Amino acid sequence: MKKRVVVTGLGIISPVGNDVSSFWDSLKNGKSGTGPITSFDAAAFDSRIAAEVKNFDPTHYGISLKDVKRTAKFVQFAVAAAKQAIESSGLVLSKEDTTRIGVIIGSGIGSLHTIEEEHKVYLSKGPSRLSPFLIPMLIVNEASGLVAIIHGLKGPNSCVATACASGSHAIGEAYRTILYGDSDVMITGGTESCIVPTAVGGFCALRALSTRNDDPKGASRPFDLERDGFVMAEGSGLVVLESLEHAQKRGANILAEIVGFGMTCDAYHITAPDPDGQGAASAMSAALKDAQMKPEEIDYINAHGTSTKLNDKIETLSMKKAFGEHSKKVMVSSTKSVTGHLLGAAGGVEFVACCLAIKDGVVPPTINYEHPDPDCDLDYVPNTARKVNVDACMSNSLGFGGHNASLVVKKFK
């Protein structure tokens, strides 16, 4: 018999707050985290703006100064978000069977910064001077690994790398791990940190980034007619998932219940979405089927909504296909308008936003929505948060390679 799976803890490191409270306040009030790039000199780049994490000190989260030098920032972000999520869940790990607690964290890219820095060493000093930490610092699975090492979690452990769908895929896989009884508790979500020259330059070469350099806070404008690309961002969003039985047995505060997961592939192009939108629509429909819910039961969709010309147009079409007449009634917003696009971490951060929307009865807005696009004609909750009862949400993530992932989370009853 399949188990019910609930959300009991949330953790956030983001461009708009390094804890859940400040992050949620920024989303509700539409406070953008975008500004000029400070991590390197971006003067030569077409896009010179990003949504960077501010005032992050990894030592506040139990990482020693020695280990700070041996771990990449995307891993540090995950460690910090995991610590928050575990603490907010009320889990006392010393009282738990840690062989029944696992970790699945997604990341799209890993540490490009490590590759850049060590390549300089290779060119200037030769291969014998490369760091022994080069490989463990750059590989994507180290986020899941280090979170487990720090907390002694010996249950199912994996990572997901499906570009911008990584965080949502990770949560979906963790959900299923509990659903089928392979674990009682999972720490899951996404993490990313790649605001570095090669990544920014690569996305500029794809013409995927906004070049609204003179108006950073207005640059991410999903579904707006004048959108011109996404804003790169970084951070981590993790959650604690538990079987309902386990959560109730320990008297946990249940924030929401995850009930559906769907994933598909466009099988169309390495970067562009399929123009007919059927791949993403099928993922949404699969998530609804898994949840045993009708489209009309979804109150809010946290859209992938990247602020690129193609994504927003085709995602709108996909939502129309999956939701039919209800697509004109359901509330849709893109919190990327505030946070920027956290790539592999986006699904984790946005799932946290969905849980908070259910908990507080507030739908965060799509900010910078000023010029309606005839191809994007749904209710995008423009510019102002909406105080309204939210019983069920869908969170969408769509990644390069044609990866589509949809999650359904609802109020626990």
Secondary structure by P-SEA (a helix, b strand, c coil): cbbbbbbccccccccccccaaaaaaaaaacccccccccccccccccccccccccccccccccccaaaaaaccaaaaaaaaaaaaaaaaacccccccccccbbbbbbbccccaaaaaaaaaaaacccccccccccccccccaaaaaaaaaaacccccccccccccaaaaaaaaaaaaaaaaccccccccccccccccaaaaaaaaaaccccccccccccccccccccccbbbbbbbbbbbbbbcaaaaaaacccccccccbbbbbbcccccccccccaaaaaaaaaaaaaaacccccccccccccccccccaaaaaaaaaaaacccccccbbbbbccccccccccaaaaaaaaaaaaaaaccbbbbbcccccccccccccccccccccccccbbbbbbbbccbbbbbbbbbccc
